[in-house]
Amino acid sequence: MWSNQKLAVVGSLIMLGISALGGIFGNSGGKTSPPILHSDLGAWSVCRQFVDRNLVAPATADYPWGYSDYTRSLGGGHYVVSAYVDSENGFGAKLRSYFKCEVRQSGEADNYRLTDLEFGDGPMGFNANGPIIEPSTMRQSSPPPKPVPLKTATPKPILVPTATPRLTHSTVNSVSKLRGGPGTHYPITGQAVPRQTVVLVARNQAGDWYKLDNGKWIAAFLVDNAPANLPVARGQ
């Protein structure tokens, strides 16, 4: 028969084994920890939420498949998403908006902080094949033409200094309807989204409507940083 000392040692070993198993399986009946979203997929999901907040009808939003083609990691929990979304405007027409969203990991691995969100008329940042190349940079360079010697001296032109025009960047401050003329009685011809850059070329006589470079009109109170010296459009 075993002595009391041996029984005590065996009992202690059994209790240690039960405690170890409890530490391993103790949380099996509770909620599991949320998945770590510190990844391209996490940044894509968070940016979609931020974009939805700027849409008129977010329930109709359609985003492209293949999030990895539109998401890039800049390192250190910093991500940039450049893609597009198709959604309905206030009149039920489905329009495409391009956006670039930058987020950075904040605190927990599944928390992200928005650092920048831009909308535009075309792809922004990069595409599935890498960085977007503007058409001007895609042209093949050609060797410079050989200089032709002149038999007679050419007089040097006199340069007259001219004032450099000051460029301003006008942006839309709210979801806006574009119209065919300076007034709400003109038909709607398009839509602009917040923070979209627009080029203003003229105004109406009253100055409460601006004409864009594409011929469409937008109400003046929907545009920030408009030039102060816009000419009056012909016929206005």
N, C-alpha and C positions, 0 to 999 in steps of 0.2 A: 504493500500500500504506500501511496505517496505521502510524504511529510507535508505539514502545513506550509513550510517554506517553499517547497516546489509548487504547491498549488497556488500560492500567492504570485510567484513569478509567471506561471502560465496565465493566470487571470490578468496580470498587467499587460502581457503581450497581446491578449485578445482585445482588451480595451483600446490599445494603441492602434490595432488594425481597424477596429470599428471607427475610430476617430479619423483615420486617414481616408477611409471610404466615404465618410460623411463630408470631408472637405472637398472630395472630387465630385460627388454627385449631389451635394447639398442644394445646388441651384437648379437641378434638373426640372423641378416642378414650377419654378418661377419664370419670370420673363427673361429671355436671353438678351445679351447686350446688343445694341443696334449695330448694324454693319458699318465698318469704317468706309466713308465715302471720299477719302482723300485721294481722288483719282480723276481721270478725264471724265468718267461717267458722273461723278459727283458734281464737278464743275458745270457740266452740260445741264444737269437737272436743275441746279440752282439758278443758272442764267435763264433758263426757260421760265422760271417763276418770276424773275425780275422783268422779263420782256412781257409776260402776260399782263402785268400790272399797267402797262402802257397801251394795251390794245382796247379797242371799243368793244369787241365781242371775243374775249379770250376763250370761250367755250368752243368757238369755231376754228381755233388756231391749228394749223397743220405744219409741223416741222419736218425737215428732211431726215431720212434714215441714215444710219452710219455715223453716230456721234463722233467717232474717233477721227473722221475726216475733217471735222470742223472744230476740234478742240486741240489746243497745244499747251503743254506745261512749260512755264518759264523758270521752274525751279523754286524750291523753298515754299511750296504750297501756293504758288502764284500761277493762275491759269488764264488763258484768253480763248474765248469762243467767238468765231466769226461764221455766221450762217444766215438763214433767211426764215421768214414765217409767212404763211398765207392765212389771212383772216378776213372776216367780213367787216365792212365799215358800217356806219349808221344807217345806210340805205340797203344793206343786204348784199352789196357787191363785194366779191372776194378780191383783195388786193395783196400784192407781195411787198413786204418790207424787209430790207437787209439790215443787219445789226452786228455790232461788235461789243462783246461783254467781257469785262475783266473782273475776276474775283480773286480773293486771297484768303487762305485758311486763317480762321480766327478762333483761338481757344481750342475747343474739342476738334477732333479730326473731321467730324461731319458738319461743322459750322463754317460758313464762308461769309466774307464781307465784300460787298460790291465796291469796286474802286473806279469803274468807268463803264458807261453804257451809251453807245452812239447808234444812231439810225442813219441810213443813207439810201440813195437810189440804186446802188449797185454793190457788188461784193466788196467787203472791207477786210483788210488784214492779210488773209491768205486763203487758199482753196485746197481742194483735196490733193493737188499735185505739188503743193509748196507755196511759196510767196507769190502774190499776184504781181505780175509785171505790167506796167503801164505800156500802152502801145508805142509811146515815143521811145522807150528803152528797148523795144524788141526789134527795132530797125537795125540792120547790119551797117556797121560803119564802113565808109569807103575812104580810100586814101585821098588826102587833100590834093587839089589840082596844082600842077606845077605853075609857078609864077611865069608870066609872060613879060619879058623886058620891054620897056617903053623907050622909044627913040627920043621922045620929047618929055620934058619935065611936066608933071601934072601939078597945078597949084593946089596947095593944101586947103581943104574947106575950113571955113570959120565956124567954130562951134559956139552956138548961143545957148547958155544955160537955161533950162526950163524947170519949172517946179514939178516935183515928183508927186503924182496924185496919191492921196492917202487911202489905202484899201481898208475896207471894213468887212467883217464877216457877220452877216445877218442870219439869225436862227429863228426857227419856229418855237414858240413857247407852249403850245397846246395842240391837241389833235384838231386839225383845221380842214375846212372844205375849200377847195380851189374852184373858182368860177370863171365863166367865159367873159365876164365884164365886171366893172367896179360897182357891185351891188348884189343884194341877196335875191333880186328878181332875175338875175342871170342864171343859166343852167349850171349845175355842178359838173366840173370837168376832171376832178381828181381829189386827192387827199394828201395832207402833209402830217408828219408825226413830230412829237416833241424832240428838240435838239437837232432837227434836220437843218442843214445849211441851205439857204436859198440865195439866188442872185436877183437883186431888185434893179430894174432898168428905168422905171418911170412911176408916176403917181397920177391920181386923178386931180381935178381942180381943187376939191375940198381937202385933199391930203389924207383921207381916211381909208383909201385903198391903194395897194401897191401892185404894179405889174411885174411879173417875173420874166426871166429871159426866155421861157418857153411859151410866152403869150398868155399865160393864165393869170388870174388876179387873186389876191389874198387880202383880207381885212388887215388894216394897219395895226390894230391892237393885238394881233396874234403873232407879231414879228418883233424881236428884240434887236437892238443895235442897227437900226436902219440908217442909211446915209441921210444927211440933212439937206443935201443939194440935188435931190432927184428932180429931173425935168418933168413937166406936165406932158402926159401922153397926148398924141395928136387926136383931136376930136373930143377931148375931155375938158 
